[in-house]
Amino acid sequence: MGGVGVSSGAQQAREALGARLREIRAGARVTGRELAGRAGWHFTKVSKLEHGRIMPSEDDLRLWCFHCHALADLAELLAMRDNTEKMYVELRRLEKVGSAAFQQELRDREARTRSIRSFSAFLIPAVAQTRAYATIRFTEFSEMSGIRTDVESAVDARMERTELLLTGKSLFHLVLCETALIAAMAPPDVMLEQLRHLLHIARLRTVQLGVVPLGSPHYPPLCDFWILDDTAAETETYAAFIRVTQPGEVAMYAKVFDSLARSAVHGEQAVEIIERHIEALVQHLATS
């Protein structure tokens, strides 16, 4: 996890929505006072909406588009609003629902997905993790976040997510940086088991596994993320789980993924990299 906090990210999203509203109003050559008068609002409401100080309701957006002769833009604005409202909600309620229930929500969503693309820079993707590796991740999360976590139940739920990959019912394209194979994110014995599991996954007919080799030029990864059926993209920061559904934003994640996938090696070349790190771990454990 890594990135912006909940409040700052939510504010940026509101400001982006407000800027789009301002563009539409300016394009229609309607002043703020004119729009407020036509919509029956207090004259300060337009400014508050455009500067992201308040969140527009669906009716606000409909009136805005109606009086700015921009009903064709309503769907886009509603998607932006929906995205802004929902993208930061999950971790805010994680303390109430618990990590296991949250993992089950992710599993249920992924179970309805036919194609998943995942990029990881430093960690093994969640759907490809072993129980021991996942246990370390959830234990660290609980300690760092201060959110009390039933680690065993959370890991059980994550293992159910990994079963989705093994059933072959969905297509998975996993791309990870070689760093994820060697980073000291788990003890050597746990990493050895994890890499052997990854090797097994790499040979599944419904999985494409790509590895971005060390030293290979690639677009700078700002975060790990995964894309579900090209309709949603999800990622995590230190403070929030983020889900975006606005088509333009999802398309940007897809564009970045495609770029990183082109920088990766697949098939036997990816297998050779994993096997090389397995051999190094075996030698390390034999001599330690």
Residue, then its C-alpha position, 0 to 999 in steps of 0.5 A: m500500500g502507498g499513496v495519498g490519504v483519504s481526505s486529500g484524495a477525496q478532495q482532489a476528486r471533488e475538485a476535479l468534478g467541480a472543474r468539469l462543472r465550471e467548464i460546462r457552465a463557461g462553455a454555455r456562457v452562463t454566469g454563476r448567478e444566472l445558473a443559480g437563479r434558473a436552478g432555484w439555488h442560493f447564489t453561492k452554491v454554484s461557487k461551492l460546487e465548482h470549487g469542490r467544497i460541497m458534493p452535488s446531488e444527482d438532481d443538482l447535476r441534472l439541473w446543471c446540465f439542463h440549464c447549461h444545455a449539456l444533458a449529453d454530459l450528464a452520464e459522465l458527471l454522474a459517473m464522476r460523482d459516483n466514483t468520488e462518492k465510492m472510491y474511498v469508502e472501503l477502508r473507512r468501514l474496514e474497522k466495522v466489517g473486518s478484513a475477512a468480510f472485506q476480502q470476501e467482498l473482493r472475492d465476490r466481485e472478482a467471481r463475477t469478472r471474466s477478465i482480470r489484469s493485475f500489476s504489482a511492483f513490489l508484492i506478489p499479486a493477492v490472487a497469487q499469494t500463498r497462505a504464509y505470504a498472505t499471513i505476513r501481509f495481513t499481520e503487517f497491515s494490522e500492526m501498521s494501520g491500527i485496525r484490529t484484524d482476525v488475520e487467520s480469517a482474513v487469510d482464509a478469505r484471501m485464499e478463496r480469492t486465489e481459488l478463483l485463479l486456479t478454477g480457470k473460470s476467468l482469464f488472468h494477466l498478471v504483470l509484476c516487476e522482478t523486484a517482487l521476486i527478490a524483495a525482502m517482503a518475507p523470510p527466504d523459506v516463505m519466498l521459496e514456497q511463494l515462487r514455486h507457487l508462482l511457477h505453477i500459476a505461470r503454466l496455467r492455460t488461463v493465466q498470462l504471467g509477465v515479469v518486468p526484468l531488472g534494468s528494463p526500461h518501463y513506465p514508472p509504476l506509481c502503485d499496484f492496481w488491477i482492472l476488472d473487465d475494463t469496467a473498473a480499476e482498483t488500487e490501494t494507498y496507505a489509507a484507502f482502497i480506491r475503486v474507479t469506474q469512470p470510463g476515462e480513468v479506467a482507460m488510463y489504467a488500461k493504457v498504463f497496464d498495456s505499457l508495462a505488459r509490453s516491457a515485461v517478458h512472458g512465457e518461458q522467459a518469465v519462467e526462467i527468471i522465476e526459476r533463477h530466483i528459486e535456485a538462488l533461494v535454495q542455495h541461500l537456505a542450504t548455506s545458511 
